[in-house]
Amino acid sequence: MLKVGPMHQSEVKKLTRGDTEVEWVTDLRYLGVHLISAKMLTVNMPMQTRKFYAASNNSILHNTGL
């Protein structure tokens, strides 16, 4: 579980599902995007950015013959 909002750092009662306790985390990965707990929902996408630039640079170099 991920807490978002002004009270994101506050203590929360432990949640259980059946006999399993639900773990609270400060960040999680969902569909390849890293979501980060904060006052507002924050998204961290450095890996996607690096892959985009690498693909772009590779395409430019390939098409210019360098």
C-alpha positions in Angstrom: 0.0 0.0 0.0 1.1 3.5 -0.8 0.0 6.7 1.1 -0.4 9.9 -0.8 -1.5 13.3 0.5 -0.7 15.7 3.3 -0.7 12.9 5.9 1.6 10.6 3.9 4.2 10.4 6.7 1.7 9.7 9.5 1.4 6.4 11.2 -1.4 4.1 10.0 -2.9 1.1 11.6 -1.7 -2.2 10.2 -4.0 -3.7 7.5 -4.5 -7.4 7.0 -6.0 -9.4 4.2 -7.0 -12.7 5.6 -3.9 -13.8 7.6 -1.5 -11.7 5.6 -0.4 -8.3 6.8 -0.4 -5.6 4.0 3.0 -3.8 3.8 3.2 0.0 3.6 5.9 1.3 1.2 7.2 4.7 0.2 7.5 3.8 -3.5 6.3 1.1 -5.8 6.5 0.1 -9.5 3.2 -0.3 -11.4 3.1 -0.9 -15.1 6.8 0.1 -15.5 6.3 3.5 -13.7 7.7 4.2 -10.2 5.1 5.9 -8.0 6.5 7.7 -4.9 4.7 8.5 -1.7 4.5 12.3 -1.1 2.1 15.2 -0.5 1.1 14.8 -4.2 1.5 11.6 -6.3 5.0 11.7 -7.7 6.2 9.7 -10.7 9.8 8.8 -11.2 10.7 7.7 -14.8 14.5 7.9 -15.2 14.8 4.4 -16.7 12.2 5.2 -19.4 13.9 8.5 -20.1 17.3 6.8 -20.5 15.8 4.2 -22.8 14.1 6.9 -24.9 17.3 8.9 -25.3 19.4 5.8 -26.1 16.9 4.7 -28.8 16.8 8.3 -30.2 20.6 8.6 -30.3 21.0 5.2 -31.9 18.5 6.1 -34.6 20.2 9.4 -35.3 23.6 7.8 -35.5 22.3 5.0 -37.7 20.6 7.4 -40.2 23.5 9.8 -40.4 26.0 7.1 -41.2 28.4 8.1 -38.3 
